[in-house]
Amino acid sequence: MHQAISPEILRAHERLSEQTELFINQGGHIESVPSGVSGLSSGKPKVVWSNSHTAKPMHKR
């Protein structure tokens, strides 16, 4: 299954990759990234699932 990625997310990923590469090239290093840390804007709500279940196919082929 392929999920489309929004242009906003692609730009943010490219910018983060560029900033990370510049940081590493200037002698920096990353020790750790804590669990739960996200690059998402804090102004946007995260999706919270009300219940967990396995998705069922809409139709069989």
N, C-alpha and C positions, 0 to 999 in steps of 0.2 A: 504494500500500500504506500502511496506517495502523498505526502501532505505538502501543500504549497506554503512557502515561507514568504512573509510580507516583505516588500522593499525596505520598510523601516527596520526590520530585524536584520536584513542583509547588510544595510549600511552600518548599523550598530556593531555587527560582528566584524565587518571590515575595519572599522575604526579601532575597535578593541585589539584586533590582530596587529594593526600598524603600531599602536601605542605600546603593546607588549614587546614587539620586535625592537622598537627604538629603545625601550627600557633595558632589554637584555643586551643590546649592542653597546649601550653606554656603561656596561659593567654591572647592571642590576641583576638580581636573582629572586626567584619566587620561592619562598620557604613552604608556604601552604596556603590553601584557600579553604576557609571554614565551611563546613556543611551548611547548606541553607543560604549561602551568599549568592545573590543574583545580580545580573546586570540590568534587570528590569527597572524602569522608572518607578519610584515609590508612589507616584501620582496615579499609576494605573493599578486597578485591583487585580489580584491573582485569582485564577479560577479555583474554586473550592468545590469538590464533588460532594454532593449531599449523601450519596450512597455509592458503594462500590459494587460493580457487577461486570461480567464479561459481556461485551457487545455481541449481539446476535446479528448474523448477516441479514440484510434486507430481503434478499432473494437468492435462490440457488441457480447456478448455471448448469 
